[in-house]
Amino acid sequence: MEIEIKPAKKQQGVFRVQGIPGVLLATVNATPSLSVYGERLIPYKGKEYREFSHKRSKIASSILVGLKIPYLKPNAKVLYLGASTGTTVSHVSDLLTKGVVYAVEFAPRPMRDLLELASLRKNIVPIHDDARYPENYSDIVDGVDFVFCDVAQPNQSELFIKNIQTFLKKGGGAMIAIKSRSISQSKTPEQVFDEQQKYLNKNGLEIERSVSISKYHKEHQVFLGKWFGKK
């Protein structure tokens, strides 16, 4: 089958890939010829695309199941909580051709990889800190347009809201990937997700859409919302 790459209908800067087994999404590589995490590089009609692995990224999985993230625009300022080694951060970097991503990671080992990635991409600002304490990096992060959180902890919604309150512009967007078993092993995933959604709404994040990505990431639900301030 011949390779074909077309823009994804619902997400600016993300592309659908046909003709390569296992590769479904891609972004245009901001650092041509350089792979970040072993993903496939695909030359096509004068550009180089990078496989955007839905198996490695909650954002990619969300897009694949039909979620549109309108806040991920080329000139956006993004705060990414739980950056790890920079797998998804690198694709956000591809999308932000005129923007910047502040990438927060606490663990020393993945932070080393994140720092190396940031040395190659000027629009990534690595922050070695604990996302529970946004005041620690308030002198680095400016007002942002979008906050994404992928921190598998019992209090992840609380730290998510705290960062939103500190950095997100009113009317900006925020998205969180919640793993139910990280919050409670005694409640059903449905109970956990319902409680978390109510908490987010109560604290000023109006949920616009919620999608399950459990097909790719077990017991995960994604919530996307707009920030109107604490109620």
Wavefront OBJ file of the C-alpha trace (Angstrom):
o trace
v 0.000 0.000 0.000
v 1.289 3.422 -0.944
v 2.030 5.850 1.881
v -0.403 8.738 2.222
v -0.369 11.493 4.828
v -3.293 13.875 5.247
v -4.196 16.485 7.893
v -6.273 15.097 10.737
v -9.782 16.491 10.433
v -10.112 17.549 14.041
v -6.620 18.598 15.122
v -4.457 21.340 13.667
v -0.865 20.223 13.070
v -1.589 16.498 13.446
v -1.697 14.180 10.431
v -3.258 10.834 9.606
v -0.906 8.223 8.159
v -1.941 5.448 5.810
v 0.226 2.710 4.368
v 2.571 2.066 7.328
v 1.535 -0.787 9.650
v 1.029 0.424 13.228
v 1.568 4.105 12.419
v -1.658 6.113 12.606
v -0.722 9.703 13.503
v 2.230 12.006 12.850
v 3.513 15.544 13.317
v 5.955 17.510 11.186
v 9.429 17.036 12.644
v 10.814 20.307 14.056
v 14.302 18.747 14.108
v 14.616 16.852 10.798
v 16.507 13.533 10.838
v 16.349 13.346 14.649
v 14.140 10.771 16.372
v 13.233 11.378 20.031
v 12.051 8.008 21.361
v 12.620 5.575 18.505
v 9.553 6.705 16.544
v 9.524 6.289 12.783
v 10.564 9.226 10.614
v 8.593 9.472 7.388
v 9.693 11.603 4.418
v 6.675 12.676 2.395
v 6.325 15.354 -0.277
v 9.293 17.427 0.840
v 8.639 17.234 4.578
v 9.666 14.864 7.339
v 6.967 13.538 9.643
v 7.375 11.828 13.012
v 5.175 8.976 14.136
v 2.970 10.266 16.968
v 2.574 7.042 18.934
v -0.868 6.562 20.476
v 0.622 3.775 22.592
v 3.057 6.195 24.199
v 0.984 9.378 24.373
v -2.322 10.220 26.075
v -2.752 13.229 23.790
v -2.277 11.101 20.665
v -4.740 8.519 22.000
v -7.289 11.246 22.701
v -6.997 12.630 19.173
v -7.289 9.124 17.743
v -10.619 8.513 19.508
v -11.970 11.794 18.154
v -11.101 14.511 20.671
v -10.387 17.963 19.263
v -8.051 20.125 21.355
v -8.602 23.660 20.006
v -6.191 25.210 22.498
v -3.156 23.531 20.904
v -2.463 26.271 18.378
v 0.883 27.186 16.749
v 1.355 30.317 18.891
v 0.083 28.879 22.197
v 1.854 28.845 25.537
v 1.439 25.401 27.089
v 2.150 24.092 30.586
v 2.779 20.343 30.566
v 2.684 18.606 33.962
v 4.330 15.184 34.118
v 6.638 15.636 31.151
v 8.726 12.508 31.841
v 11.425 12.057 29.168
v 9.619 14.294 26.705
v 7.870 11.798 24.418
v 4.611 13.753 24.064
v 6.294 17.069 24.856
v 8.345 16.661 21.680
v 5.154 16.428 19.592
v 3.647 19.424 21.379
v 6.886 21.182 20.452
v 6.282 20.224 16.806
v 2.800 21.756 16.970
v 3.902 25.012 18.652
v 5.770 26.502 15.712
v 5.451 29.979 17.234
v 4.714 29.037 20.825
v 6.392 27.502 23.859
v 5.852 24.499 26.140
v 6.859 24.636 29.801
v 7.605 21.019 30.715
v 7.515 20.114 34.421
v 9.108 16.873 35.627
v 10.177 15.862 39.135
v 12.077 12.568 38.693
v 15.820 13.053 38.050
v 16.308 10.236 35.520
v 13.689 11.288 32.948
v 14.640 14.905 33.565
v 18.070 14.212 32.071
v 16.457 13.091 28.817
v 14.115 16.068 28.886
v 17.045 18.452 29.263
v 18.773 16.861 26.288
v 15.607 17.233 24.213
v 15.247 20.885 25.237
v 18.825 21.572 24.130
v 17.713 20.697 20.588
v 14.372 22.505 20.619
v 14.212 26.163 21.582
v 10.482 26.142 22.343
v 10.776 23.656 25.234
v 11.451 25.097 28.697
v 12.331 22.204 31.053
v 11.439 22.666 34.725
v 12.802 20.234 37.306
v 10.256 20.626 40.086
v 7.254 19.162 41.873
v 3.950 19.989 40.131
v 2.238 20.089 43.541
v 4.014 23.387 44.225
v 3.526 25.713 41.234
v 4.758 28.631 43.292
v 8.247 27.142 42.951
v 8.342 27.890 39.221
v 6.090 30.939 39.044
v 9.125 33.041 38.135
v 9.636 30.895 35.017
v 6.137 30.249 33.708
v 4.180 33.132 32.238
v 0.410 33.133 31.707
v -0.432 30.114 29.549
v -3.199 29.240 27.098
v -3.367 25.519 27.824
v -2.488 23.190 30.708
v -2.079 19.446 30.260
v -1.646 17.035 33.176
v -0.465 13.431 33.059
v 0.583 12.771 36.649
v -0.622 9.414 37.979
v -1.080 10.368 41.642
v -4.058 10.267 44.046
v -4.088 14.078 44.196
v -3.549 14.737 40.507
v -6.777 16.723 40.070
v -5.837 18.944 43.011
v -2.377 19.769 41.655
v -3.898 20.233 38.200
v -6.361 22.826 39.503
v -3.657 24.518 41.539
v -1.520 25.008 38.419
v -4.547 26.208 36.482
v -5.336 28.788 39.155
v -1.718 29.960 39.136
v -0.964 30.103 35.405
v -3.933 29.618 33.070
v -5.469 32.642 31.396
v -9.209 33.064 31.863
v -10.935 31.385 28.945
v -7.939 29.152 28.390
v -8.151 25.387 28.099
v -6.993 22.518 30.259
v -6.846 18.754 29.844
v -6.120 15.943 32.271
v -5.616 12.211 31.758
v -6.903 10.403 34.855
v -5.928 6.843 35.718
v -8.661 5.528 38.000
v -6.496 3.045 39.932
v -4.036 5.771 40.857
v -6.848 7.492 42.743
v -8.771 4.557 44.216
v -8.589 0.778 43.948
v -11.782 0.244 45.940
v -14.095 2.250 43.676
v -15.080 1.440 40.115
v -13.464 3.491 37.339
v -16.870 5.013 36.606
v -17.195 6.217 40.213
v -13.705 7.696 40.162
v -14.227 9.508 36.869
v -17.586 10.894 37.975
v -16.127 12.212 41.240
v -13.144 13.761 39.474
v -15.330 15.496 36.918
v -17.489 16.983 39.672
v -14.357 18.193 41.473
v -13.012 19.868 38.316
v -16.347 21.560 37.598
v -16.684 22.743 41.194
v -13.273 24.381 40.963
v -13.977 26.399 37.842
v -13.072 24.115 34.951
v -16.112 23.726 32.721
v -15.740 20.301 31.130
v -16.367 20.519 27.407
v -15.737 16.896 26.586
v -14.665 13.645 28.231
v -13.383 10.601 26.343
v -12.164 7.158 27.320
v -8.723 6.152 26.101
v -8.832 2.807 27.908
v -8.459 1.058 24.569
v -4.842 2.228 24.546
v -4.173 3.109 28.204
v -5.941 0.921 30.752
v -8.606 2.600 32.916
v -7.840 6.107 31.662
v -10.322 8.902 31.026
v -9.473 12.291 29.565
v -11.251 15.515 30.512
v -10.984 18.678 28.416
v -12.374 21.947 29.678
v -12.331 25.733 29.647
v -11.239 27.783 32.633
v -13.640 30.428 33.909
v -12.195 30.871 37.383
v -13.081 29.387 40.741
v -16.805 29.266 41.451
l 1 2 3 4 5 6 7 8 9 10 11 12 13 14 15 16 17 18 19 20 21 22 23 24 25 26 27 28 29 30 31 32 33 34 35 36 37 38 39 40 41 42 43 44 45 46 47 48 49 50 51 52 53 54 55 56 57 58 59 60 61 62 63 64 65 66 67 68 69 70 71 72 73 74 75 76 77 78 79 80 81 82 83 84 85 86 87 88 89 90 91 92 93 94 95 96 97 98 99 100 101 102 103 104 105 106 107 108 109 110 111 112 113 114 115 116 117 118 119 120 121 122 123 124 125 126 127 128 129 130 131 132 133 134 135 136 137 138 139 140 141 142 143 144 145 146 147 148 149 150 151 152 153 154 155 156 157 158 159 160 161 162 163 164 165 166 167 168 169 170 171 172 173 174 175 176 177 178 179 180 181 182 183 184 185 186 187 188 189 190 191 192 193 194 195 196 197 198 199 200 201 202 203 204 205 206 207 208 209 210 211 212 213 214 215 216 217 218 219 220 221 222 223 224 225 226 227 228 229 230 231
